């Protein structure tokens, strides 16, 4: 019955424009049009009758003809925008009238097909969970136990796995199949939506559905930090900024326009630019709002402090697509355009630093974020670097300037790691037999000659250095004996990949004493340490395993979609928030809960939870 109604709808859709053409031709030729008008009227009638019967048939079963009926999922209704009442918060950015918030909260139900061995007592029965039977799009890493995902609401409502397979069959079939699938599953409001989920797949916030066809329901989304994040939701009425807290409350919405944009977030602040036009000011201004839209830093045009750049900090000077915004801690934001950047302190409402990376005396790299009013930075270029402290007021003070900063710190960045990643305040310098044990002196900057009677620096490689340039962690069990590389420390632990005497690759974990925590495990191409330092992830082509710090395997995922050829690809299979992200789905490593459909037609999948 459903297929017949779909065919009638297709027929009427095709017949109607043909009838219109015939009608126009007859009118031009001044011929009778009564029969043609009847045909057009009949076509319209057939279309609406078939639509009505089609809707009745599909709603009564929740499935297509010839398939078993599915238990209908609970509907979703708008609930998240009620945190502060219907009135806009006082002090909101000008023109910040709440737009359609795009927020939905889940009614009591749980999606069937949820994988994993989660304790039933810990499961929220009044929530919707995404399981292993729903295709997810544009997923993000977890941050503070939350992640952004996108999916089709039809897959959630109708038995996700079956709906996904229908979609694939339609896409791989002919035009008729695609049209029938679209008619059966389409909606005037759209079918795509976005959500914030927890580490077991529970939806804590869900957007409205949208007709968005660009491929992205959320064109922007930030990590959760200090319990807050924002996204740019492509609603049917246009793009809307939404601020969401970790509990799923939608605290603020604002339509994006050519005159209003959110640049970044952190520390409870949201850095915003808006365009003003009036007697007092004209042009772009920068300000900050809190989670409710209250202005916490007045909008203004900031004057930069560089003697070589005395122009106001203007958003439109560069163009929004070129501005990069990063939160640096303690209320400080970095705004960067190519090599030029400024540091803006929201708390003091001042530009505290202006720099160009091409300047030999400029900040070249941040080794730490701002904490307790200061950050550790590298100042100067190759061969002339020094370690400095940058205060939150912009005060720059030298901490260390010797052979370590001029030679080894520069060498470690340029030769081994362009970003010189410090983890827990330690930097790994890979082993190099040509440099290990070499004694360096300081040198004249102009000629590159060593200074006589300067304090020498004895180079050690295959070790971790502290910020003071002293060896903090030695690895004598590997150094000079095996080819090995190690990751930055996370919460006191790091991962090591080492080549054994048999030529195989092994992985293990170490602590800050340099001790190997368990016997190296063979056969893996890469290894990484989780963000909390609790898990080691080891990957090889077609498989990824997660181990605890005793070497016990917790989860093994075999999936043809896992590609592992190079060491520097390990991060995409790392564990964050206790969840492994493996391409287009997640696995909770504590209980094996799978979030997202993983079985594609040309890919095999298996999961082992120990």
N, C-alpha and C positions, 0 to 999 in steps of 0.2 A: 504494500500500500504506500509506504514512504517513498519508494523508488518511483512509483507511478506518479505521485504528486510532484516529485522533483522534475520528472520529465515533462509534465504538463506546464510547470512554471517555466522551464527552459523554452518549451515550444512557444508559449505566449510572449516571453521576452524577445524571442527572435521574430515572431510574426508581427508584433506591434510596430517596430520601425519600418518593416516592409509595407504595412498598411498605410503608414503615414506618407511614405514616398508615393504610393499609388494615389492617395488622396490629393497630394499636391499636384501630381501630373494631370489628374482629371480636372482639377480646378483650373489649371492653366489652359487645358484644352476645352474648357467649358462643357464637360460631359457630366451626366448625372452621377452623384456621389452617395446616394442613399444606401446602396448595397455595401459600399466601402465603409461608411460610417457604422453600419450594423456589424461588419466584420471587426472593426476596431473596438466597438463596445463589447462584442462577444469575447474578444481577446482579453480585454481588461477584466471582464467578469470571471473568465477561466483562471486568470492569474490570482485574483484575490480569493476565489473559492479554494483553489489548490493550496495557497498559502495557509488558509485557515485550517483545512483538513490536515495539511502537513504538520503544522504546529501541534494540533490535537493529538496526532498519531505519535509524534516524538515525545511530547510531554508526558503522555500516559505510560510510556515504557522507559524513557530515559536512555533509549538505545535505538539502533537502526534495525530495520526488519531483518529477521532471521538470526538475531543474537539475543542471548538471555538478558533479561532486565537487570539493571544494577540498582543497588540501594542509593537513592538520591542523596547527594551531599547537602549539608545545610547551606542555606544562603548566607551571604555576607551583607552586613548593613553598616552604614556610616556611624562611627562612634568615637573616633579618636580625637576629633577636633574640639572636645568639650572641656578641655582642661582649664581654660580661662574665661569661659562664657562666650556669648555671641559678640560682645563688643571688642573692637581692637584694643590692644594694650596701649596705655598712655605712653606717649613719647615714641611711638613707632616712627619708622622712616617715612618721610613725606610721601604721600600717595600710596602708602602700604595698606590699602584696604584688603582684607582677607579675600583671597580668591577661592575658587573651588578647591577644597583641601586635598582631594584625591585620596582620602583616607577611609579605610574600612577595617573593622575588627571582626574576628571570626566568631560565629555562633558555636554553641556546643556541638561538637562532632569530632571524629578523627578519621583521617583518610585511610582507606584500606590499603594493605600492601606494605605497611611500614616494616622495615627490616630491623634487626638488632634485638638484643636481649635486655632492653631497658627495664628496670624495676617498675612494675605496674603502679606501685604506690607513689612513685615520683612523677608519673605521667599526668598531665593536666587533661582531665576528661572534658573540660569545657573549652577546648581549643582545637584548631585544625592543625594537623601535622603533615608536612610534605614527606613522602616516603620514597621508596626506590622505584616507583611506577610513574613518575612524572618527569617530563623533560624540562630541564632548567636552561635558561639562556643568560649569558653575560653575568656569571656568578663572580663574587669577589672573595678574597681571603677573609677569614674571621678576624674581627678586632673587638676586644672586650666582650667576647662571646656572642657577637652578632655579625651577620653577613647579609648583603643585598643579593637578591635573586630576581629573575624575571621568568614568567611562564604564561601559558594560556589557561584562562579560567575554565575552558571546556575540559581540559585534561584533569583539572582538579575535581570538577563536578561529575564527570561521566565515567570514572574509572580510568585513571590516567594512562596506564599502560596500553589499554585497548585503543583509547583515543589517539595516542601518539602513533600507534601502528597504523591506524586508519589514515592519519595525516601523511605518513610515509607512503602508504599504498596509493593515496590520491596523487601525491607529488610524482610518483614513479609511473603512474598510469597515464591515460590519455586525457584530453581536454574535458571530456564528459565526466570522468571520475573527479577531476578537480572541481568542476562546477557543482556536482552533486554534493561533494564534501563541504564546499563553501556554503551551499544553501542549508545543509543540515546543521552546520555548526556555527554559522555566521550570526552576527548581531549588529543591529544598527549602531549600538554604542561601542562596538569592538569587542575583542576577546582577550587582548593582552593586558597583563597587569604586573606589578612589581610588589615585592614584599621584603620585610626584614624577618629573618628567622634566627632561632637560637641553635645551639650545637646539637640538638636532637631533632631539628626540622620543624619545631613549633613556630607557627606564624605569630609574631608579636605585633606586626603592623602590616596592613595590606592596602594597596592603592585601589582606586576605582579602575574599571576596565577602560581601555582606550583603543581607538582605531589607528593608533600610531603605526605607520608603515615603513618608517626609516630603518627599522630593525632594533631600535633601542627605546624601551619604555622610559628608562632613566638615562638622560644624556650626560648627567653629572651625578656623582655620589662620593661622599667623603667617608673615610674610616670613622668608626666610633672612637671618640676620645673624650675623656672626662664625662662619659655617659651620654654624649650627644653626637649627632651627625646630621648632615643635610643632603638632599638630593634635588635634582631638577627633573620633575615629572612631566612628561609630554602628554598632557591631558587633551581631551577632545576640544577644549576651549583655548588651547595654547600651553606653552611651557609654564610650570608653576614651581617655585622653590618651596620645599617642605622641610621643616626642622623637626626631627624625631628624636625622642629620648630612648634610652635602653629598655624601658618598659613598654614601648610601643605607643606612647602618647604623642600625638601630633601637636606641637606647641605653637607653631607659627607657619603661615603660608603667605606667599606673595607672588603675584604673577611676574615673570621675567619680562623685561621690555628693553628697548634700546636705551632706556634711562635708568635702569636698576639691575644690578648684578651682585651676586655673592661671590667673593673671590676665594675665601678659605675660612677654615674654622679651627679652633683649638682653645683650650683653657676656659671654655664656656663663652668665648667670644666668636662672633661671626663678622668677618671683615667685609664691608659692603661698599660699593661705589654707586653713586647716583649723579645724574646730571641736573643741575639747577639753572634756572633762568629768571633773573629779576633785577631789581634796582641795586641790590647789594653785591650780587655775585652772578657770574655767568660761567658755565662749564662744569667739568667733573669735580666732585668732591669725594673724599674717602672718610668713612666713619665705621663704627662698630655697633652691633646690636647684640642683645642677649637672646636666649632661646625663645622668649616671648615677643621679640621684636622691639623691646625697649631700647632706645639709644643709650649706649653706655660710653661712647666716645663721639662727641659732636662731629657732624660732617664739616669738613674743611679742606682747603687746598694747602697741603703741607709744603713748606720751603725746605729744600735739601740743604745740607751743611757743607757740602764739598766746595772748596775754593774754586774748583774748575767747573762746577756745575751748579749755578745759582738760579736755576729755574724751579718754579713750583712743580711738585710731583703731580703730574697730570696723567690721568688714566688714558685720555684720548691722544696723548702724545705718541703712544706706541700702538694702540689697538688692542682690544680685549683678547684677541686670539693669541697674542704673543706674551701676555702677562702670565707669569708663574707665581703662585702664592704658596708659601709653606709656613706652617706654624713652628716656631723655634723654641717654645717654652717661655714661661714667666711673662706672658702677655706680649711677646715679641713676634712679629710676622716678617718674613722675608718676601719682598716683591722684586721679581727679577725679570729683566728684559734682555735676552741674549747674555752678554757678559756684564752688563750694568745691573746693579741691584742696590736696594736700600733696605734698611732695617727700621721698622716702624714699631714703637712701643705703645701699645694701646693704653696701658695704665698711666703713662706719663704724657701721652698724646704728643709724642715728639719723634722725629726722624733721628735715630741715634747713630746711624752709620750710613755712609754712601761710598760705594766702591766699584771699581772696575777690576776684573780678574787679570787684565793685561798690565796693571800697575804692579811693579815689583814690591811695593810697600803695602799693597792691598791684601785684604783677607783672601786667601786662596781656598781655604776649606775649613768647615766646622768639624771638629773632632767630637764635640759633645753639643747637646742643646743647652739652652739657658736653664740653670738650676741654682736656686739660692742666689740669684742676682748676677750670675756670671756664666760664660761659656768658654771652652778651650778651643782655640783656633790656630791654624797655620797661616803665617803672614809671609809674603815674599814668594818669589818664583824658584825655579829649579836652581839648585846650587847656592841659594841664598835664603833659605827658609829659617824661620825662627818660631818658637812656640810662644804663644801669647794668651793672655786672659782678656776677654772682652766683657766689660760690665754692661748691665742692662741700661746704664745711662750713656753708653757709648765710649766709656773710658777704655783705652787699649794699653795694656801693660805687658812688658816682656817678661817671660818666665824662664826661657832657656834659649841660648844662642851659641851653639858649639858645633863640633864635628858631627854629632848625632843629628842635629836638626838640619845642618847644611848638606851632609852627605848621605847618611843612612835613611833619614826620614824622606828626603827627596827621592832617593833610589828606590825605596820600598813602594813609593807611590807610582813612579814612572815605569819601573821594571816589573813589579809584581802585581800591584793593585792600584789602579789609577785613583781609586777613592780612598785608599788607606783606611779601611774600615776598622775602627776600634770597637771591640765588644767588651763590655765590662772594664773599659779603660786599658785594654791590652791589644797590641797589634802584632800579628803573625808575619814574620819575614821568612819566606821559604828558604830551604837549604841550598847553598851555592858553594861548591867546593873551592871555587876560585877566590871567593871572598871570605870564607869562614876562617877566622883567626887573623885576618889581615889588620894591620895597625894603620889607622888614618890619623893624620894631623890636620889642623885647620889650614886654610890657604888664603892667599891674597885674592880678593874678589876680582881684581882687574886681570890678573895673569893666570889664575888657577894654580898658583904655586903654594906649597905648604909653608905655613909660617914656622920659622925656627923657634924652638923652646915653647911651642904651644902644647897644651895638654892633649896627649894622644887619645884616640878612641879605638879600642880593639873591637873589630866587627865579629859578631856571631850571627850565624844564620840557622834556620831551622828551629827558631825559638820565638817566644813572645816577649815583646818589649813593653814596658810601662810608659806612661807619658813623660817620665823623667829621663828616658833613654837608657834605662838599665834593664838587664835581662830579668824578667819576672817569672817566666815558666820555661824550663829547659826540658828537652825531650831526648836524652842521651840514648834511649833504647832504639830510636830511629835515626837520629842525626848522624850522617856519615856512613850509615849502614844500609839504609833503604831510601828509595825515592818516595817521598811522602808530601802531603799538603794537608793543612788544617783550616778549619772554619773559625770565624770570630767566636769568642765566648758568649754564651747566653746563660745568665744566672748561674755562673760557676762551672759550666761544662761546655766542651767543644767536640766536634766530630773530626775524625782523622781518616784519610784514605791513604793507604800505604801499599807499595808494590812488594810482595813477598819474594823470597829467594827462588820460588818456583815461577816467578813472572806473573802470577795472578794478582788481581787487585783485591785488597782486603779493606774492611772498614771497622772502626771501633770508636770509642769515646774516651775522653780524658777529663781530669779535673785540674784545678789550678796548681796542684802540686806536681803536675806532669805525669801522674800515674795513669796507666791504662786501666780502664774500668772493667774490661772483659776481654777475653781472647778474640783477636781480630777475626772477622767473619768473611769468608771468601766469596768471590763471584759477583761483586757489586761494582758498578761503574762510578757511583757518586754517593756522597753521604752529606747529610745536613743535620743540624741540631734544632730542636723546636724553639719557639720564641720564649718559652718558660724554662728551657734547659732540662726538661724531663724526658724527652724522647729523641732517639736517633732515627732518622729516616734514611734508608738505603735503597737505591734504585738501580735497576738494570733494564735492558730493553724488554718491554712487555710485562714488567712486574715492579712493584714497590712494596717494601716491608717496613714496618715500624717496630722498633725495639725499645724496651725500657733500659735503664742505665746498668742493669745486671746482664744485659745481652739476651734477655728473654724476648722472643718474637711475640708481639701482641696481635698484629694484623698483617696479613699478606694479601695484596690485591694483584691479581693477574688480569691484565687488560691490554688488548692489542693496541689501544690508543695511547699507551705510555711509551714515549720515545726517550731514550737515554743514550746519548753518544758522547757528550762532553761533560766535563766536570762542572762548568759554570752554569749548567742547566738544573742543578740540584734544587734550587730554591722553589721551583714551581711544584715540587712534590713535597714540600716541607709541611710540618705540622704547626698550626697556629690555633691557640685556644683549645687544644686537645682534639682537633679535627684535621684530618688529611684531606687536602684538595687534590683530586686526581683528574685533571682536565675539566670535564663538564659535570662532575658530581663530587659529593663529599662522603667521607667515612669517619665516623666517630671512633677514635682508637681505643676508648675505654670499654665500649660494649659492642662495637661493630655495626652500629646504626648507619644505614646507607641513606643518603639524601640525594635524590636525583636519579633519573633513568640512565642506565649505563649500557644497555644492550642494543647496539645498533646492528643493522643487518650484516655488516661485514666485520664485526668485532666480537671476539669471545671475551667472556668475563667470568671470573671466579673470585670468591672471597673466603678467606680462612681466618677465623677468629680463635685465638688460643686462650 
